[in-house]
Structure formats: structure tokens, C-alpha cells
Amino acid sequence: MKYYFIGISGVSMSALAVLLKSKGNYVSGSDLNLNCKILQKNNIKIFYQENVKEMSMADIVIVSSAIKSDNLDLINAKIMHKKIITRGELLGKIANSYEKVIAISGSHGKTTTTALIYNILKNAGEKPTLHLGGELCEEKSNVVIGDSKYFVTEACEYCDNFLYLYPYIGVVTNIEKEHMDYFKTFENEKKSFEKFKKQCKIVVDEDRKFCAKNIRYDKNGKLCFNIFYNYKKCLSLKMNICEEVNVINCIYAYRVCKLLNLPDCVIKKGMESFKGVKRRFEKVECKYFSEVILDYAHHPTEIKNTLQTCQKKFKNKKVVYIFQPHTYSRTKALLKEFVNVFENVDNLILFKTFPARENLLDGVDAKVLSEKINNSIYCKNLKDLMITLFTKYKKDYVLVFIGAGDLPEILYKNNFIFNKN
């Protein structure tokens, strides 16, 4: 089969493209981003915007939820009467070929929880296939090709994409007001999650019988805690990932792996060897400032957790927070919450909004948000940001870049940050 992806460089789309190619299919696609490493590594062709000739050879065209109706490739696919399916439909079709699908949904924490479950299964001697909405630090990939037994996947609720999945185990980490450009109301969002749960053979969601105690950081900055069930200690952990919000992610991963009959010693090894996901409180190198952290938090609740972690880890250091809002509609829908979470933050910089699939008419931008937060600074481009950082702050400051946008890529491209490995 020949597949053509519209928006192929997206984190989920690129993973699905690699999965299809691994099964012997011909895969190509278009995107504004031509520098997707996972596609380049797998020799999958990326075309800038439209490519009529390439699409004409395709049996099936895959379209991302981020693609608008006026996209030229999409228009051409319709003119050619190509079979067009969504990213969510494709994910569901791929998942159906596996014996046991483990799908992790929720407003927050699903990427790390998905990656943790994969790492535990890998350490248990299994060969799980992974589809992730982020890049594993160890594998340096958002997809891992395994055997046909376990398919571990992130299950995104946007546009009800997770409703194409019928998991053996489905996880719902939490539900908060999110993606209002699609759901319109929180009630609609909650109804979608209820539909997802009904499609799962086993549901893992909130269970107050599970908890964590003795949460602390050791002298090396590792997050340590104990998992309890019904007041009985199950596991003591010393993690490489440091954010306290990961405690609940570990509990969900533990519960899933116990349902898969894995022993505690195997789960412990899989968790403690986990090296994390990129841009989840990831430390990177910078020759201009003492420490730089990249964090994907883009919802007020996630940002609150990031700020709390910083207050504990950097309590004796000065910190500058640089936030890039992700989409205009999210900023508009959660404007009050964004203002509240940042209102008492010193040294706050707002960088221009990452629009993703939107235009400014869809909501509110970073400049308006900055105007509502006392003492914050708005930077409209990289030049403004660099001038602000180098004139206002000294080398001993810690920089924390928050958001799901393209600012980290811009910083890498301009050699402001880099990785040792």
C-alpha cells in the first residue's frame, strides 16, 4: 500500500508514518516542517506543502487534525477522489492489529505515563510497540517498533481521536477543561471521556486506595517516594525524573503493569531506569546561563506544577520563566487561569504565541496575556528575547522555558542551547 500524509511531521503523524513503513508500505507526505528527524532517519520523503504527483500514487491519504479545509494537498486529494482518513482513524486501524492495546488518555500526564509503561514492559523482556506524543530521551524517538503483543499508545482526546481505540487497558489520568475550540463545553469533553472508558475492557482511573508517601528529593536531586495500596507499602522508588507531578504518573503505570501480572521487582527496575521524555523538565546545556530547563507545560494546571517544582529545586537560585502560549483559542478559553497562575511570578517573559492550526481571530495572543500580568515582559521575536535576557539577567540565573510551541527548536537552531550527547 502507498500512503500520503498531510502534516506528516507532527509528533503523532510521524510516528504513524514510521509504523506503516515498518510493515512494508510506501510512505511519504507534506509539511511546512522539513526537518523531522524521525522521518529523515527512516528515509521517508517530506515535501513542502503540496505534491500532486506524489499524492496521485497514494492509495490512502492521511490528514492531521491540525489541517484546515483550505490546505492545497487536502483540496487536491478530494479532487482526485482519494480515500481520505484522519490520524485518529489510522491509529485505530493500526492498534487493531495488536493483541493487547494499552491506551493512556487524560488532560495531563499521558505522555510520561505512556513512556513509563513502555519502559517497564521493555525491562520485563517484552517487545512492546510504542506510539508516543513526545520523544523518549533514551531511544531519541517517538516510536518504537516491537512485536504484535503489546501496543502502548498515547490516546489524545482532541477531535475525539481516542474514540477510534478499543483498548485492553485504557487509562484516564485526569480530566480538565481543554481543547474548547473543539469541545465547546467542559460537559462535552467529559462525555467523550466517558465514551472512551466504555470502549475499554479494563479502565484505570482515579483510585484513592493508591497513594504516595514520603515524597522527597535525595542529595543528587532524584525524586524518591513510596507507593501504597490500602495503607500497605508496595514499592520504594528513586526516579531519574524529578517533577513531583510524576508521582501520580508512576502510580498509574504501576497499576497498569500489575494488571499485566508483572512482579514488583520488574516494575521497580523499569521505573528507576526510565530516563524521561524530552521537554518534560529536561535539562539542556547553555554557555550563557548556569542552567536551562525545557518544559512542555501549556495548560495552567501543568504550569502550576512546573512552578512548584522549580521553587523546590531552585530555592537558592534566581529563576527566569519564559512562557510561549500554545494556540490563541486555549489562551482565550483559560485566560483567567493563566493570569492567576503567573500573577505572583517574578522574572516572567511572554514569548509570541505558537499558533499551531489557528490564526489570531481564534482567540487571544501572548501580548494581550502579558498586558494582564503585572511586571511581565512581552517579546515578539528571538531578537527581543535575547536582548531582554542578556541585559536584564546575569549568568547565574536559571532559565525555564515553558510551553508546547516552537521556541526550543528556535533556540537549538540559533545555538543558544544544545545537548551534550
Secondary structure, DSSP 8 states (H G I E B T S, - for coil): -EEEEETTTSHHHHHHHHHHHHTT-EEEEE-S----HHHHHTT-EEESS--HHHHHT-SEEEE-TT--TT-HHHHHHHHTT-EEEEHHHHHHHHHTTSSEEEEEE-SSSHHHHHHHHHHHHHHTT---EEEEEEEETTTTEEEE---SSEEEEE---GGGGGGG---SEEEE----S--HHHH-SHHHHHHHHHHHHHT-SEEE---TTEEEEEEEE-TT--EEEEEEETTEEEEEEEES---TTHHHHHHHHHHHHHHTT--HHHHHHHHHT---BTTSSEEEB-SSSSEEEEE---SHHHHHHHHHHHHHHTTTS-EEEEE--B-HHHHHHTHHHHHHHHTT-SSEEEE--B-TT--GGGS--HHHHHHTSTT-EEESSHHHHHHHHHHH--TT-EEEEESSSSHHHHHHHTTSSB---
